[in-house]
């Protein structure tokens, strides 16, 4: 999967988590997954805790973080359908 395919998994919907970037329209904010990783949790730990997530979802969070760090302006992601 390339970076754009990963980023397609990240959605922003004002009706879900107050418009924070989330995974596939679910109520899992990207920031929460990144916090788990920063605290030392492994992909396996996260997937065991949140069984509706996939490994690609976690990689999408990392791809989003890279984009956020490398972007000087706003990040534009289409509104979830």
N, C-alpha and C positions, 0 to 999 in steps of 0.2 A: 504494500500500500504506500502511495506517495503522500507528501504532506497535505496536498489539497484534499485527497480522499479522507485523510484523518480529520481535517478541519470540517468536512461535511457532517461529521458526527457531533459537532458543537452547535448548539442552537441558542438563540436569544429570543425569548418570548416574554413580553411584559406581564403576562398572566402566570408565568411560572418563575418562582424564586425572585420575584421583583425585577425581572429582566436581566438577572445575572447570567453569564454564559453557563450553560448546562450541557449535560451529555444526552444526546438524542431526545430532547424534549422531556426527559425524565427529571425528577427533582434531585439531581445530583449536581451541585455547582462544581465547575471546574476547580475553583479555589479550594473546595473541601478535599478533593482527590489529591491536589498538589500538597495540601497540608499533611495528609496521611503519608505521602511519599517523603516529604521533608522530615517527618517525625521518625522515619526509618522503616515504615511498613513496606513490604514487598508487594509486587503485583499480585502474588499468590494470596497474601494476607487480605488485600482489598477485594479480590474476586471471591474469596471465601466468605467475607462479611456481607458483600452486596452481590448476591447471586444473579441478578439481572444485568450486571455489567459484563463486558467482554474485554479481553486484553487490549483490543484495538481502541476501546474507549479510553483506557488509561494512557495509551500512546497518543491519542488525540489531545488529551489534556496537556501532555508534554509539548506537543506540536503547537498548541495554542499559546503556551507559556513562552516558547521560543519566538513566536510571531509577536507577542505582546512586548517582549524585551527589545526586539529588533525594530519595532515600529515607532516612528517619531510622532505620528498623528493618531487618529482614531482607527480602530480595527472595524471594518464593515463586514458583518455577517448577515445574510438575508434573514428576514423574519420567518419564524417557523410557520409552515402552512397549517 
